[in-house]
Amino acid sequence: MESHTKKKFYGFHTFAEPGFPVSLSGAFRDNMRQFLQQCAEPEDYDIEGMPIWCTFLVYENRGTVLPLYTVEENVKHSDSPFCDYCRCAGWSHHFVSKRKYHLIIPANDEWNNPLDEGAFDIQTHLLHGLIHCNGYGHLICINGIEGGSKFICGREIMDLWDRICTTLHVRRISVEDLSRKHEMDLRLLYGVAYGHSWFGKWGYRFCHGSFGVKEHNYERAMDILSSLELDQVIDDFSLTKGCTLIKQMIDRYRDMSDTNLVTIRDLFRFMLTLKTKPSTGKYSASSVMSRSLSRYRTALQRCSLKFPTRLSLKNNYPLGKETPAKCRKFSNLAANLDSRWPVRRLEHVAEVIVEALKEKRARNNVGSCGMTRQEARDAARLHIGDTGLIDHVLKVMNNVIVGNYIIRRAVNRSTKILEYTIQDIKGGKEFSCSKIPDSIQVLIMGPGRSVSEDVVYLYRNVLVGYPESDSVKFAVQMILHSKHFVKEWPFRDEDDDSLRFVCRLATSSIDLNSDISRDFPPGEYVIVPLYATLGDLKIAVQNAMRDTYCVTENLQVMEILGMEGVRDEEVLFGLIESGKEIWVRGCGLDLENDLKYEGGAENWTVRCKCGARDDDGERMVACDICETWQHTRCGGIEDAEAVPRLFVCDSCCSSLAPEETRCGFTCNYDSYEAPVLLPNMLEVDMGMMYSE
């Protein structure tokens, strides 16, 4: 009972916002310790000797408490000391970090159960992130509504993860984007619509592609697909089976849009906007229903169905002819506020909140159509990044007029929670939210039953199934082979009484003769007081390196390059500018340590015909003669096939036997169909398209 009184609870949507619940300014390795000490409680069990902490988050809209677990994995005692995620992210050359931190929110049904020994391998967690103590990490899985979450959407989980990473001062986070929705790869759908993957909304950018895809290939493929003109699409599909339906869909959304839809990017972005943003103008729920009412009644008569023959119309908010005396126009109120934001920005936030309230009122069948403060705040954050601005507007949103609507704030009698509600100034009528049968909705809404189904149809039949176009086909495959993305948090030199440096070991400190093919490991963040001496800096670098990596556990920093003639007693302030990168020379590295590089102790070479020169996470096979690795798919081995016991690469096959006798070997490139992606061919096709 006593342990329950010590538990700390934090709001899910506000946890890890700037300064809440802690303000951290150190390197990640130190920030994580402080975070666990102040924001988490140790659990009374462990996983194979690994300690566990728990942070309790309250999902305010439902009053539900969910656990955020942090597990500290000591690599010296781990069954998996090396990191496959680092290898696939291109970080094989990083020194092995001494500690890994797993941040896990289990699936809903597991919130009241302890983590078990297989927790790191479960893919159904709502959140699983891994961060090495050097600040580099990996987002392993996110599962929102589509992935099994009962009420927390993926966007909310990503917001939480991003805030945690920012608060802890991580350096880089990689993610392998395999997200799918309704059997659509979101990296392709969002790439065409927005120019980036779904994770791009949080700043994740192209890291590297599979099968030799480079960033310029990826960007060019994105340009080709997004610039496909809709008139050309209609013309190219004119002789196909689905030409009529595709033309109807395009014409329908062109008619609904207030702007001219020219390209396929315009079309998909507009359709996704209909799904996710407040509805206004020609495509609002009420206007679409109004234009479709006569078609609905006609459809009912034609089908002779026993459905209600009318839509109930009602005035939910009768206000009379005059506005209540205490209501003020928000524009006038905003002009008189003592605010650091301009009036036009305040008015824009108010309009966004009004649209969110209108949308909720339009889609609710029964019960209150109001929104709690957190709901209104979350809706506004979809369009506005400044949370301080949103909070400032919400604070004064009571009995105010925005456009043709009055916004009120009052306690809901049923839920006893403060809510924002919207009322029409004019006593106009609106449709009730009575559900229309799906069979009739097809006739009302056009070709598809919903915007979602239309998006799926166009994705499958236009993007993935474009007729007789090699350039479009290769561009699609190029994007689908671009799964690895990374977000970098830039080095921050805070405005405080500390000096911060990025410290790197000089090459003379490490024997690189046997590792000439490896990149050099990244530097470490080191923080010292404003009036620290050069000797203090050497000790700080030494302690940071010892605390972070296995091979530097006994490191002794001898000198800082460029400061050879400076005494250790000299004060750094005025000598070295804060924020600079410095190089240090030391001794005592344990170069014989097996836990040296995250990619493992083996020194292996990738050389594939697709152009890949490093591990990209795809299945590979090694040649039994030259021992170089290549993709099984590029070697003529299908994904469903087992790797043969003897495999000889193309180059070794050519050197061992003349062309007419190659069939005697396992390799069969003469009859092999080209891989699904040929970057060089794509370059040629793309160049031709641009020249046209």
Secondary structure, 3 states (H helix, E strand, C coil): CHHHHCCCEEECCCCCCCCCCCCCCCCHHHHHHHHHHHHCEEEEEEECCEEEEEEEEEECCCCEEEEEEEEEEEHHHCCCCCCHHHHHHCCCCCECECEEEEEEECCHHHCCCCCCCCHHHCCCCCEEEEEECCCEEEEEEECCCCCCCCCCCHHHHHHHHHHHHHHHCCCEEEEECCCEECCEEHHHHHHHHHCCCHHHHHCCEEEECCCCCCHHHHHHHHHHHHCCEHHHHHHHCCCCCCHHHHHHHHHHHHHHCCCCCCEHHHHHHHHHHHHHCCCCHHHCHHHHHHHHHHHHHHHHHHHCCCCCCCCCEECCCCCCCCCCCCCEEHHHHHHHCCCCCCHHHHHHHHHHHHHHHHHHHHHCCCCCCCEEHHHHHHHHHCCCCCHHHHHHHHHHCCCEEECCEEEEEEECCCCCCEEEEEEECCCCCEECCCCCCHHHHHHHHCCCCCHHHHHHHHHHHHHCCCCCCHHHHHHHHHHHCCCEEEEECCCCCCCCCEEEEEEEECHHHCCCHHHCCCCCCCCEEEEEECCCEHHHHHHHHHHHHHHHECCCCCCEEEEECCCCCCCCCCECCCCCCCCCEEEEEEECCCCCCCCCECCCCCCCCECCCCCCCCCCCCCEEECCCCCCEEECCCCCCCCCCCCCCCCCCHHHHHHHCCHHHHHHCCCCHHHCCCCCCCHHHHHHHHHHHHHC
